[in-house]
Every structure is written in C-alpha cells, then in structure tokens.
Amino acid sequence: MKKKAWIIFGLSASCISATALALDGSSVGESGIDAIRLHNPPYNLIGRKIAIGQVEIGRPGLFGIDKAANRNPTLVQVTRVFWRDNPAKTDTDVDPHAYGVAGMMISSAKALPGVAPGARLYSSAIGPMEKGGQPEECLASQYLAQQNGGDLRAINFSFGESLERDPRPQAVLDGNALLTQCIDWSARTHDVLYLIAGNQGRGGIPIPTDNFNGINVAFTKRVKGIFSKVDFANIGESSASVVRRLAGKEINLGPRRAIGLVAPGHDISILNIEGTIQKVSGTSLATPHVTATVALLQEFGDRQLRTKQPNWSLDSRRHQVTKAILLNSTDKLKDKGDGLLLGMNKTIADKGNRTWLESDAYKDPKIPLDMQMGTGQLNAFRAYQQFKGGQWKPSQKVSPIGWDYDKVDTNASVDYVLEKPLQQGSYVSLTLAWDRLVELNDANKNGQYDTGEIFKDQGLNNLDLYLIPADSNNTNTYTCASISETDSTEHIFCPIPKTGRYKIRVQHRKQVNEPTQSYALAWWTVPAK
C-alpha cells in the first residue's frame, strides 16, 4: 500500500485506510496502556460524565459549528470548543493535530476507540503563536478549568512554549515562566490535573514542563510489538556533561527531574478529519493517553461515591490523589508470575536499554524520578487497581494497596501502619505528591487571572517519604526512603529485605510557605504468604 507522509506540528505522520488497522498492537490495548480492558465488563469504564480539557494552538471541529466536523460527526464528539476564553467562531482555528489528539482521548470509532470514549471534552485554541503567548495560554487554561460547572478533572497540553519566546531576560527552566506559574496556580485553585507533553531536550518546547503540580509525559516505542522502550524523554540521555550543558535551558534548573511517566507515542494510530487513520509519533500523542485515563479512573471514583462504598470520599477527585495513583501504578519490571513485582505487565527500558533497577532514581534516595522514564510507563488497568484499593487513614491499620489525602504539620510526621506483614523479596511502590504554592497578584480582586497580572512563587515545602519497621521511630535506619530536597514528588520502589511488619512515614522536613501541607499518598505492597 502506498503511503503519503507529511509533518504536522513536528509529528511524523502517514495515512492508511481504516480497514487496514486492527486493535492488535494498539497503544490503547494490552500492548500499550491496557485501557481497552476497562471498557468491557465487568468494569464498563469509558469516562461517562467526566469532563477533561484540551489546550492547543488549534482545536478539533465541532459538529453543527464547523464544516470540517460534518464529514464524520459521530466519531470524535467534542462537548464545547473555545478560542482562548471565548466561544469559538465558526470554521476558525480547526486543526488536524488537535483533532487527532482529541480522537486519542474520546474517539468512538470501533476500529480505533479512544482511551475514554464517554468523556466530555472541552477544547480551547490559543491561535497562531505569533499572535499570542503565555498570557493568552493562561487565559485559555483558566477558562477550561472552570467549565462543566467548575468540575474539570484533567487538562491536556500537547504543545508548549520555547524559552526564546519567554520575555524574561536570560530565561531558564526554573519554574517561574508565567505559563508554568499559571498551571501550578490553576492546579491548586481549580483542583485540576495538568498533563504536559514532555518536550524538553535538544530544541524542544520546554515551557511549561518545569511545572511542579502536574505530570510531564514522555513517550515509548514498540519492541517486538510491545510499547516498552523510551523513544525520547527529557534530554534523551543522562550523562553528566550533557546535563551540565543543557541545565536550565533544555532541562530543569538544578537537580529537579522533569518527566513523571511515559506513555506510548511512536507510530500511534489516530483518526483524522477525513475519517482515515494517520500514524504519528511524539509526546503530543503520549500525553492524551494519560489525560483520558484520568477520565476512566474518575468515572470509577464517582461510581464508588454514588454507591457509598466504604473507604471512599470526595478526596478521590483531588488532583494530587490522581497524580499519586498514576505515578505509583506504572509498569517498571515485568512480574515473573509470583506477584513479587506487584503484578507489573512490562519491563520498560530507557534509550540505553537500562531498566529502572539501573537508574540513579533506584539507587539514590535523593532522586525520586528517572530522567527518561519518571516512575515508569502508564498502565491504565493497574491505575484502576491502585485506585480501587480505596482511601485509608493513618488512624487505622491500612490495607496492602491504597491511597490517602491528608495534611502534615511542620517538623511532624504521619505514619501509615500496614495491617499485614510484607513478604521478603517482594517490592513495594510508594508515591507522595504535594503542590508548590503559587499565588495570583490579583490587581482587580476579581479572583481571576487577567492579562497583565502576575503570579508569585511562594515555594515548595519539603516533604520526605520513608518505609520503616512498624516498631521503629528512627528514620535514620530506614528500610527505604525518598528524600529529594527539590521535587514535589517522592517515589520509592524497593525490595523488602525481611518478612515483617512495616509502616509508611510522611515527614514534613522543612517549612517554606504554610506550616501545614496537604499531600496525597499511594502505596502498593505484597503481603507475606
């Protein structure tokens, strides 16, 4: 079959007929993030009534407004479309890239279903780059976050800003670009999780990948038909010389890591407006896998709330909880069938074929995230299993798998005692997530960001995470620890040296802003046999 290839917004693409594609090998299926399983009984999760957002240069077409959407009106049904913070005008800013990203999230095509075909998608176009910038992108993000009655659970960023366009003198990735601060402010103010295409490195589009409160996504490619190898993430390599040369320009300033997790992004099949299928590559298509997975999880969470299930509360909707769930449930190393590796489905390798066990993040407690793969590769079904474990408070002994949202005071700690002994030789996965405090200098006191206003970075309180014996109070002799001084995430993946009782400790190490810090915690352990 002859293929026609072209470049769209930095993505390589080719066009094939829809009938040439089967779900085998799909990034949404078992070879990728394993979301299709959740669409089917007994789970029946497709993101019903869950609102998610999309900010891009352009937007997908909307049936009844745009002629382009009339060709295949039922395949990608967007709920509402905007131009920045206004309703979209007919037949303006309709873009094939935005349509493909939208389809990745909500396509209802039988040959090519999206990750969450039942979700409500709100999309905003910021318009041509030469006519706008970070203020307009902030306005669009804020406006989207307030849609669906103020109940939007996640926003997808499949684009970014270059440092060359940043108005700050000698701009670097220090977290203080206006758009980066806007996203961290909005995440906290509007309680929405931002998923950002992790295009840092070698001339990428790094702003706002220096955010603290969202998740940056890099992408993987297939090896023997399975998405399992990092294709491009952050700087693409972690040699000290490269890090020093690019630090602050193409990667975050200082030791803070950028990538939260990876998702399929190489040779991804997406629908185009004509109803045919394109093959595309890039973080632009990895990120919507994660955004739409949020809709699947939140449909389940709302179902638990509606049926008043035990160990469940409205905390299940908090963006910090969703972040911790996603990061803690990734695939790192394929389980051998004995459950000691937490039932993981795939071994993920970086560009140099190194696994998580060979990373500095595994070896150094001060580094929570691998430079290329973060905590590993998104697995939607495992995220569901992690979420299903339910909320457990520190006042009670907690189940082997679970999560919580709580607060910890300065120079204090909160302990979660596991109800069952842990199995020697098994691995434990723990993730702690909390927010950087960014405040709006609200000149007109209307509670909204307006063009010309600025944000103020109030810094990040320093929390640490430990696994220690249940009868110990000494974190100097911990079993495992994550004690980064710069990240807003702590992550532990370590083996249990001896069968016994353990507890998880959240420690408020240093106050930078407020004396009490809210946090989300997720854990996955293996009880003794």
C-alpha positions as CSV (number, residue, x, y, z in Angstrom):
1,M,0.0,0.0,0.0
2,K,1.4,3.4,-0.9
3,K,1.6,5.8,2.0
4,K,1.5,9.6,1.9
5,A,3.7,11.1,4.6
6,W,4.0,14.7,5.9
7,I,4.9,16.7,9.0
8,I,2.3,18.2,11.3
9,F,3.4,20.3,14.3
10,G,6.7,18.4,14.5
11,L,5.0,15.0,14.2
12,S,5.8,12.5,11.5
13,A,2.7,11.1,10.1
14,S,1.4,8.8,7.4
15,C,-2.1,8.0,6.1
16,I,-3.6,4.5,5.8
17,S,-7.1,3.2,5.4
18,A,-9.1,2.5,8.5
19,T,-9.8,-1.1,7.3
20,A,-6.0,-1.8,7.4
21,L,-5.8,-1.4,11.2
22,A,-6.8,-3.9,13.8
23,L,-6.8,-3.3,17.6
24,D,-3.9,-5.8,17.9
25,G,-0.8,-3.7,18.8
26,S,-2.9,-0.6,19.6
27,S,-1.5,1.8,22.1
28,V,-4.8,1.7,24.0
29,G,-4.8,-2.1,24.2
30,E,-2.7,-4.7,26.1
31,S,0.5,-3.9,24.2
32,G,0.2,-0.3,25.4
33,I,-1.7,1.1,28.4
34,D,-4.3,-1.7,28.7
35,A,-7.3,0.6,28.8
36,I,-9.5,-1.4,26.4
37,R,-9.9,-4.0,29.2
38,L,-11.6,-1.3,31.3
39,H,-14.1,-0.5,28.6
40,N,-15.5,-4.0,28.8
41,P,-17.4,-6.0,31.5
42,P,-17.2,-6.2,34.4
43,Y,-15.5,-2.7,34.6
44,N,-17.6,-0.8,32.0
45,L,-15.5,2.3,32.3
46,I,-15.4,4.7,29.4
47,G,-15.3,8.1,31.2
48,R,-19.0,8.8,31.3
49,K,-19.9,12.3,32.5
50,I,-16.3,13.1,33.4
51,A,-15.0,16.4,31.9
52,I,-11.5,16.8,30.6
53,G,-9.9,19.6,28.7
54,Q,-7.5,20.3,25.8
55,V,-5.4,23.4,25.2
56,E,-3.6,23.7,21.8
57,I,-2.8,26.1,19.1
58,G,-5.8,24.9,17.2
59,R,-8.9,22.9,18.1
60,P,-10.9,19.9,16.8
61,G,-14.0,20.7,14.8
62,L,-17.5,20.6,16.5
63,F,-20.5,19.2,14.6
64,G,-23.0,22.0,13.9
65,I,-20.4,24.7,14.1
66,D,-17.6,23.7,11.7
67,K,-17.9,22.3,8.2
68,A,-14.9,20.1,8.7
69,A,-16.7,18.2,11.5
70,N,-19.7,17.4,9.4
71,R,-17.9,14.7,7.4
72,N,-17.7,12.2,10.4
73,P,-19.9,13.8,13.1
74,T,-20.1,10.9,15.4
75,L,-16.5,9.7,15.6
76,V,-15.0,12.5,17.8
77,Q,-17.8,14.3,19.6
78,V,-16.3,17.3,21.4
79,T,-18.6,18.9,24.1
80,R,-17.6,22.5,23.6
81,V,-14.9,24.5,21.8
82,F,-13.4,27.9,22.5
83,W,-11.0,30.4,21.3
84,R,-8.9,31.3,24.4
85,D,-11.6,32.4,26.8
86,N,-14.4,33.0,24.4
87,P,-16.7,30.7,22.3
88,A,-15.1,29.6,19.1
89,K,-16.1,31.2,15.8
90,T,-17.4,29.0,13.0
91,D,-14.7,27.4,10.9
92,T,-11.8,29.1,12.6
93,D,-8.7,27.5,14.2
94,V,-9.9,24.0,13.3
95,D,-6.7,22.0,13.2
96,P,-5.9,18.3,12.3
97,H,-3.4,17.9,15.1
98,A,-5.9,19.0,17.7
99,Y,-8.5,16.7,16.1
100,G,-6.0,13.7,16.3
101,V,-5.3,14.4,20.0
102,A,-9.0,14.7,20.7
103,G,-9.6,11.4,19.0
104,M,-6.9,9.7,21.0
105,M,-8.9,10.7,24.1
106,I,-12.6,10.3,23.0
107,S,-12.9,8.6,19.7
108,S,-15.9,6.3,19.5
109,A,-14.8,4.6,16.2
110,K,-15.0,0.8,16.6
111,A,-11.8,0.3,14.6
112,L,-9.9,2.9,16.7
113,P,-11.5,3.7,20.1
114,G,-10.1,6.4,22.2
115,V,-9.0,5.9,25.8
116,A,-12.2,7.4,27.2
117,P,-14.9,7.5,24.5
118,G,-17.5,8.5,27.0
119,A,-15.7,11.5,28.4
120,R,-16.8,15.1,27.9
121,L,-14.0,17.0,26.1
122,Y,-13.7,20.8,26.3
123,S,-11.2,22.2,23.8
124,S,-9.7,25.7,23.6
125,A,-7.5,27.1,20.7
126,I,-5.0,29.8,21.6
127,G,-4.5,30.7,18.0
128,P,-1.3,31.3,16.0
129,M,1.8,31.6,18.1
130,E,2.8,35.0,16.5
131,K,-0.5,36.5,17.8
132,G,-0.4,35.2,21.3
133,G,1.8,33.9,24.1
134,Q,1.9,32.8,27.7
135,P,-0.8,35.3,28.9
136,E,-3.3,34.0,26.3
137,E,-2.4,30.4,27.1
138,C,-3.0,31.1,30.8
139,L,-6.4,32.6,30.0
140,A,-7.4,29.6,27.9
141,S,-6.3,27.2,30.7
142,Q,-8.1,29.1,33.4
143,Y,-11.3,29.2,31.2
144,L,-11.2,25.5,30.5
145,A,-10.7,24.7,34.2
146,Q,-13.9,26.4,35.0
147,Q,-16.0,24.5,32.5
148,N,-18.6,21.8,33.3
149,G,-19.7,23.8,36.4
150,G,-16.2,24.1,37.6
151,D,-15.7,20.3,37.6
152,L,-13.0,19.5,35.1
153,R,-10.7,16.7,36.2
154,A,-7.7,17.0,33.8
155,I,-6.3,19.2,31.1
156,N,-4.2,18.0,28.2
157,F,-1.2,20.2,26.9
158,S,0.1,18.7,23.7
159,F,2.1,21.8,22.9
160,G,4.5,24.2,24.7
161,E,6.4,27.4,24.6
162,S,10.1,27.8,23.7
163,L,12.4,29.7,26.0
164,E,13.3,32.0,23.1
165,R,9.7,33.4,23.3
166,D,9.9,34.0,27.0
167,P,10.1,37.7,27.8
168,R,12.3,37.2,30.9
169,P,15.9,38.2,30.5
170,Q,18.1,35.1,30.2
171,A,15.1,32.9,30.7
172,V,15.7,29.4,32.2
173,L,13.5,26.5,33.3
174,D,13.3,27.5,37.0
175,G,9.5,27.1,37.3
176,N,8.9,30.8,37.0
177,A,7.7,31.4,33.5
178,L,4.3,32.9,33.6
179,L,2.6,29.9,32.0
180,T,4.3,27.5,34.3
181,Q,3.3,29.5,37.4
182,C,-0.2,29.8,35.9
183,I,-0.5,26.0,35.6
184,D,0.7,25.4,39.2
185,W,-1.7,28.1,40.4
186,S,-4.6,26.7,38.5
187,A,-4.0,23.1,39.5
188,R,-4.4,24.1,43.2
189,T,-7.1,26.8,42.7
190,H,-9.3,24.8,40.3
191,D,-8.3,21.3,41.5
192,V,-7.4,20.0,38.1
193,L,-4.5,17.8,37.0
194,Y,-2.4,19.1,34.1
195,L,-0.8,16.6,31.8
196,I,2.0,18.2,29.8
197,A,3.9,16.9,26.7
198,G,7.4,16.5,28.0
199,N,9.2,18.0,25.0
200,Q,12.3,19.1,26.9
201,G,15.7,18.5,25.3
202,R,17.5,19.4,22.1
203,G,15.5,22.3,21.0
204,G,12.1,21.1,22.3
205,I,9.2,23.2,23.6
206,P,10.1,23.2,27.3
207,I,7.7,25.7,28.9
208,P,5.6,24.6,31.0
209,T,7.5,21.3,31.6
210,D,9.2,23.0,34.6
211,N,5.8,22.8,36.5
212,F,5.6,21.2,39.9
213,N,1.9,20.4,40.3
214,G,1.1,18.5,37.0
215,I,2.7,15.5,35.3
216,N,5.1,15.7,32.3
217,V,4.8,12.8,29.9
218,A,7.5,11.4,27.6
219,F,6.9,8.6,25.0
220,T,7.8,5.0,24.3
221,K,8.0,2.9,21.2
222,R,7.3,-0.8,20.4
223,V,9.9,-3.5,20.9
224,K,8.6,-6.9,19.5
225,G,5.1,-5.4,19.3
226,I,5.1,-4.1,22.9
227,F,5.4,-0.5,24.0
228,S,8.4,-0.8,26.2
229,K,11.3,1.4,25.3
230,V,11.7,5.2,25.8
231,D,11.9,6.9,22.4
232,F,12.6,10.4,23.6
233,A,12.4,11.8,27.1
234,N,13.7,14.9,28.6
235,I,17.3,15.3,27.3
236,G,17.3,11.8,25.9
237,E,20.5,10.8,27.8
238,S,21.7,11.4,31.3
239,S,25.5,11.9,31.0
240,A,26.9,14.5,33.4
241,S,28.3,16.6,30.6
242,V,25.0,16.8,28.7
243,V,23.1,17.6,31.9
244,R,25.5,20.5,32.7
245,R,25.4,21.8,29.2
246,L,21.6,21.9,28.9
247,A,20.6,22.6,32.6
248,G,18.2,25.5,32.8
249,K,17.8,25.7,29.0
250,E,16.5,22.3,27.9
251,I,16.1,20.6,31.3
252,N,15.1,21.9,34.7
253,L,17.5,24.2,36.5
254,G,19.1,22.2,39.4
255,P,18.6,18.6,40.3
256,R,14.8,18.5,39.9
257,R,13.6,15.9,37.4
258,A,11.0,16.7,34.7
259,I,9.4,13.5,33.4
260,G,6.7,12.0,35.6
261,L,5.9,8.9,33.5
262,V,5.9,7.7,29.9
263,A,3.2,6.5,27.6
264,P,3.0,5.1,24.0
265,G,3.9,7.7,21.4
266,H,5.6,6.1,18.5
267,D,3.7,5.1,15.4
268,I,0.4,5.8,17.1
269,S,-2.8,5.4,15.0
270,I,-5.2,8.3,15.2
271,L,-8.3,9.4,13.3
272,N,-8.1,12.5,11.0
273,I,-10.9,14.7,10.0
274,E,-11.4,12.8,6.7
275,G,-12.1,9.6,8.6
276,T,-8.9,7.9,7.6
277,I,-6.2,6.9,10.0
278,Q,-2.8,8.5,10.5
279,K,0.4,7.1,12.1
280,V,2.0,9.7,14.2
281,S,4.9,9.9,16.7
282,G,5.6,12.3,19.6
283,T,4.8,13.3,23.1
284,S,1.8,15.1,21.7
285,L,0.1,11.7,21.4
286,A,1.5,10.1,24.5
287,T,0.1,12.8,26.8
288,P,-3.6,12.3,25.8
289,H,-3.3,8.6,26.8
290,V,-2.7,9.8,30.4
291,T,-5.3,12.6,30.3
292,A,-8.1,10.3,29.2
293,T,-7.0,7.6,31.7
294,V,-7.9,10.2,34.3
295,A,-11.5,10.1,33.0
296,L,-11.7,6.3,33.4
297,L,-10.4,6.5,36.9
298,Q,-12.8,9.3,37.8
299,E,-15.8,7.6,36.4
300,F,-14.9,4.7,38.7
301,G,-14.4,7.0,41.6
302,D,-17.7,8.7,41.1
303,R,-19.4,5.3,40.9
304,Q,-17.9,4.5,44.3
305,L,-19.2,7.7,45.7
306,R,-22.6,7.3,44.3
307,T,-23.0,3.8,45.7
308,K,-21.5,4.9,49.1
309,Q,-18.7,2.4,49.2
310,P,-16.6,2.1,52.3
311,N,-13.1,3.7,52.3
312,W,-14.1,6.3,49.8
313,S,-14.6,10.0,49.9
314,L,-14.6,13.2,47.8
315,D,-10.8,13.2,48.2
316,S,-10.9,10.8,45.3
317,R,-11.4,13.8,43.0
318,R,-8.4,15.7,44.1
319,H,-5.7,16.2,41.5
320,Q,-2.9,15.3,44.0
321,V,-4.6,11.9,44.5
322,T,-4.9,11.2,40.8
323,K,-1.3,12.2,40.3
324,A,-0.1,9.8,43.0
325,I,-2.3,7.0,41.7
326,L,-1.0,7.4,38.1
327,L,2.7,7.6,39.2
328,N,2.6,4.7,41.7
329,S,0.9,2.2,39.3
330,T,3.2,2.4,36.3
331,D,5.0,-0.6,34.8
332,K,8.7,-0.9,35.5
333,L,9.6,-4.6,35.5
334,K,7.6,-7.5,34.3
335,D,6.4,-9.7,37.1
336,K,7.5,-13.4,36.9
337,G,4.1,-14.6,37.9
338,D,4.8,-14.8,41.7
339,G,3.4,-11.3,42.4
340,L,6.7,-10.1,44.0
341,L,7.0,-7.4,41.3
342,L,3.4,-6.2,42.1
343,G,2.0,-7.9,39.0
344,M,3.6,-5.5,36.6
345,N,3.0,-6.3,32.9
346,K,6.0,-4.9,31.1
347,T,9.7,-4.2,31.6
348,I,10.4,-0.6,30.4
349,A,13.9,0.3,29.2
350,D,15.4,3.7,28.6
351,K,17.2,4.7,25.3
352,G,20.3,2.9,26.5
353,N,18.3,-0.3,27.3
354,R,18.7,0.3,31.1
355,T,15.8,-0.7,33.4
356,W,14.6,1.2,36.4
357,L,16.9,-1.0,38.6
358,E,19.9,0.5,36.8
359,S,18.7,4.1,37.3
360,D,20.1,6.7,39.7
361,A,16.5,7.1,40.9
362,Y,16.6,3.5,42.2
363,K,20.0,3.8,43.8
364,D,19.9,7.3,45.3
365,P,17.1,8.2,47.8
366,K,17.5,11.9,46.9
367,I,16.4,11.2,43.3
368,P,12.7,10.1,43.1
369,L,12.3,10.1,39.3
370,D,14.3,8.6,36.4
371,M,15.4,11.3,34.0
372,Q,14.0,9.5,31.0
373,M,11.0,7.5,32.2
374,G,9.9,9.1,35.5
375,T,8.3,6.3,37.5
376,G,7.7,4.0,34.5
377,Q,5.0,3.6,31.8
378,L,1.3,4.3,32.3
379,N,-0.8,1.3,32.8
380,A,-4.5,2.2,33.0
381,F,-5.6,-1.1,34.4
382,R,-3.0,-1.1,37.1
383,A,-4.0,2.5,37.9
384,Y,-7.6,1.3,38.3
385,Q,-6.4,-1.5,40.7
386,Q,-4.4,1.1,42.7
387,F,-7.4,3.4,42.9
388,K,-9.7,0.6,43.8
389,G,-7.6,-0.1,46.9
390,G,-9.5,2.8,48.5
391,Q,-8.7,5.5,51.0
392,W,-7.2,4.5,54.3
393,K,-6.5,7.0,57.1
394,P,-3.4,6.9,59.4
395,S,-5.7,6.4,62.4
396,Q,-6.2,2.8,61.3
397,K,-4.1,0.0,60.0
398,V,-4.1,0.2,56.2
399,S,-4.6,-2.4,53.5
400,P,-1.7,-3.6,51.3
401,I,-2.9,-1.4,48.4
402,G,-4.5,2.0,48.9
403,W,-4.2,5.8,49.0
404,D,-4.9,8.8,51.2
405,Y,-5.2,12.6,51.1
406,D,-4.2,14.3,54.4
407,K,-2.1,17.0,56.0
408,V,1.1,17.1,57.9
409,D,2.5,19.9,60.1
410,T,6.0,21.3,60.0
411,N,8.6,19.2,61.8
412,A,5.9,16.5,62.3
413,S,5.2,13.1,60.6
414,V,2.2,10.9,59.8
415,D,2.5,7.1,59.9
416,Y,0.6,4.5,58.0
417,V,1.0,1.1,59.6
418,L,0.4,-1.7,57.1
419,E,-2.1,-4.2,58.5
420,K,-0.3,-7.3,57.1
421,P,3.4,-8.3,57.2
422,L,5.3,-7.7,53.9
423,Q,6.9,-10.6,52.0
424,Q,10.7,-10.8,51.9
425,G,11.9,-10.3,48.3
426,S,8.8,-8.6,47.2
427,Y,8.8,-5.0,46.1
428,V,6.9,-2.0,47.5
429,S,5.8,1.0,45.5
430,L,5.1,4.3,47.3
431,T,4.4,7.8,45.9
432,L,3.9,11.1,47.7
433,A,2.7,14.2,45.8
434,W,2.0,17.7,47.0
435,D,1.7,21.2,45.5
436,R,4.0,24.1,45.1
437,L,2.3,27.3,46.4
438,V,1.8,29.8,43.6
439,E,-0.4,32.8,44.3
440,L,-2.0,35.3,41.9
441,N,-1.3,39.0,42.4
442,D,-4.9,39.8,41.7
443,A,-4.8,43.5,40.9
444,N,-8.6,44.0,40.4
445,K,-9.6,41.5,43.1
446,N,-11.9,39.5,40.8
447,G,-10.4,36.1,41.7
448,Q,-9.4,35.6,38.1
449,Y,-6.1,35.8,36.2
450,D,-6.3,38.8,33.8
451,T,-3.8,39.8,31.1
452,G,-1.1,41.9,32.7
453,E,-1.4,40.3,36.1
454,I,1.5,38.2,37.5
455,F,1.9,35.3,39.9
456,K,4.1,35.0,42.9
457,D,6.1,31.8,43.7
458,Q,5.8,31.1,47.4
459,G,8.0,28.0,47.1
460,L,7.7,24.3,47.9
461,N,7.5,22.8,51.4
462,N,9.9,19.9,51.7
463,L,8.3,16.5,52.5
464,D,10.1,13.2,52.8
465,L,8.8,9.6,52.5
466,Y,10.1,6.5,54.3
467,L,9.4,2.8,54.8
468,I,10.5,1.7,58.2
469,P,9.8,-1.2,60.5
470,A,6.4,-0.9,62.3
471,D,8.0,-0.8,65.7
472,S,10.6,1.9,64.8
473,N,10.6,5.7,65.1
474,N,14.1,6.1,63.7
475,T,14.2,7.3,60.1
476,N,18.0,7.2,60.1
477,T,17.8,3.4,59.9
478,Y,15.0,3.3,57.2
479,T,14.3,0.3,55.0
480,C,13.7,2.6,52.0
481,A,13.4,6.4,51.5
482,S,12.8,9.1,49.1
483,I,14.2,12.4,50.4
484,S,14.5,14.8,47.5
485,E,15.1,18.4,48.5
486,T,13.7,19.9,45.3
487,D,10.9,17.8,43.9
488,S,7.2,17.9,44.6
489,T,7.0,14.1,44.3
490,E,8.7,11.4,46.3
491,H,8.8,7.9,45.0
492,I,10.0,4.6,46.4
493,F,10.4,1.3,44.6
494,C,12.5,-1.1,46.7
495,P,12.7,-4.7,47.8
496,I,11.7,-5.9,51.2
497,P,14.8,-7.3,53.0
498,K,13.0,-9.3,55.6
499,T,9.4,-10.5,56.1
500,G,7.8,-8.4,58.8
501,R,5.6,-5.5,59.8
502,Y,6.3,-2.1,58.2
503,K,4.9,1.4,58.2
504,I,5.0,4.3,55.8
505,R,6.0,7.6,57.2
506,V,5.3,11.1,55.6
507,Q,7.7,13.6,57.2
508,H,7.3,17.4,56.9
509,R,11.0,18.2,56.8
510,K,11.2,21.9,56.1
511,Q,8.6,24.7,56.0
512,V,9.0,27.1,53.1
513,N,5.5,28.6,53.0
514,E,2.5,27.5,55.0
515,P,3.0,25.5,58.3
516,T,0.6,22.7,57.3
517,Q,1.0,20.8,54.0
518,S,-1.7,18.8,52.2
519,Y,-0.5,15.7,50.4
520,A,-1.6,12.6,48.5
521,L,-0.1,9.2,49.2
522,A,-0.4,6.0,47.2
523,W,1.1,2.6,48.1
524,W,1.2,-0.9,46.7
525,T,2.7,-3.8,48.7
526,V,2.8,-7.6,48.8
527,P,1.5,-9.3,52.0
528,A,3.5,-12.2,53.4
529,K,2.4,-15.6,52.1
